[in-house]
Amino acid sequence: MQLAEFQALMARTYGARDRARGVPATVAWLTEELGELARAVRKGTREDQLHELGDVLAWLASLADQLDLSLDEAAHRYAAGCPACGRLPCACA
């Protein structure tokens, strides 16, 4: 699944509810899920990690949709490698 497809799927699935909550609540949920991902990375199984990574991605897609931004466009910043040095792999000090 491509990022744009995933973002559209999340908008169809949760968009109305997430927009009703608003951007501040979405950022709070995203932050909470990021914490759960951190815990899964430290102490969880691969299955736990995949689960939490999916949750973080879903909330990030919701936030992008509410801000009327594209995850594809955001990812494009890294299409040529490091945005700072322009190298792949990064050669920044």
C-alpha positions as CSV (number, residue, x, y, z in Angstrom):
1,M,0.0,0.0,0.0
2,Q,1.3,3.5,-0.9
3,L,1.3,6.3,1.6
4,A,-1.4,8.3,-0.2
5,E,-3.6,5.2,-0.3
6,F,-3.1,4.6,3.4
7,Q,-3.8,8.3,4.2
8,A,-7.0,8.1,2.2
9,L,-8.0,4.9,3.9
10,M,-7.5,6.4,7.3
11,A,-9.5,9.4,6.3
12,R,-12.4,7.3,5.1
13,T,-12.2,5.1,8.2
14,Y,-11.6,7.6,11.0
15,G,-11.6,11.0,9.4
16,A,-14.9,12.4,10.6
17,R,-14.3,11.2,14.2
18,D,-10.8,12.5,14.2
19,R,-11.7,15.9,12.8
20,A,-14.4,16.2,15.5
21,R,-11.7,15.6,18.1
22,G,-9.4,18.2,16.5
23,V,-5.7,18.6,15.9
24,P,-4.7,19.0,19.5
25,A,-6.3,15.8,20.5
26,T,-4.9,14.0,17.5
27,V,-1.4,15.2,18.4
28,A,-2.0,13.9,22.0
29,W,-3.1,10.5,20.6
30,L,-0.1,10.4,18.3
31,T,2.2,11.1,21.2
32,E,0.6,8.4,23.3
33,E,1.0,5.9,20.5
34,L,4.6,6.9,20.0
35,G,5.2,6.2,23.7
36,E,3.6,2.8,23.3
37,L,5.8,2.1,20.3
38,A,8.9,3.0,22.4
39,R,7.8,0.6,25.1
40,A,7.2,-2.1,22.5
41,V,10.7,-1.6,21.0
42,R,12.3,-1.9,24.4
43,K,10.2,-4.7,25.9
44,G,7.8,-6.1,23.3
45,T,7.7,-8.7,20.7
46,R,8.0,-8.1,17.0
47,E,4.2,-8.5,16.8
48,D,3.8,-5.8,19.5
49,Q,6.2,-3.5,17.6
50,L,4.3,-3.9,14.3
51,H,1.0,-3.2,16.0
52,E,2.3,0.0,17.6
53,L,4.1,1.1,14.5
54,G,0.8,0.7,12.6
55,D,-1.0,2.8,15.3
56,V,1.6,5.6,15.0
57,L,1.3,5.6,11.2
58,A,-2.5,5.7,11.4
59,W,-2.5,8.7,13.8
60,L,0.2,10.4,11.7
61,A,-2.0,10.0,8.6
62,S,-4.9,11.4,10.5
63,L,-2.9,14.5,11.6
64,A,-1.7,15.0,8.0
65,D,-5.2,14.8,6.7
66,Q,-6.5,17.3,9.3
67,L,-3.7,19.7,8.4
68,D,-4.6,19.2,4.7
69,L,-1.0,17.9,4.1
70,S,0.2,14.8,2.1
71,L,2.3,12.1,3.7
72,D,3.7,11.5,0.1
73,E,4.8,15.1,-0.1
74,A,6.3,15.0,3.3
75,A,8.3,11.8,2.5
76,H,9.5,13.3,-0.8
77,R,11.8,15.5,1.3
78,Y,14.0,12.4,1.7
79,A,13.7,11.1,-1.9
80,A,17.2,12.0,-2.8
81,G,18.8,11.0,0.5
82,C,19.7,13.3,3.4
83,P,18.0,16.7,3.0
84,A,20.9,18.4,4.7
85,C,23.9,17.0,2.8
86,G,22.1,15.5,-0.2
87,R,24.0,12.2,0.2
88,L,22.9,8.6,0.4
89,P,23.9,7.4,2.9
90,C,24.0,10.6,5.0
91,A,27.5,12.1,5.3
92,C,26.6,14.7,7.9
93,A,29.1,14.9,10.8
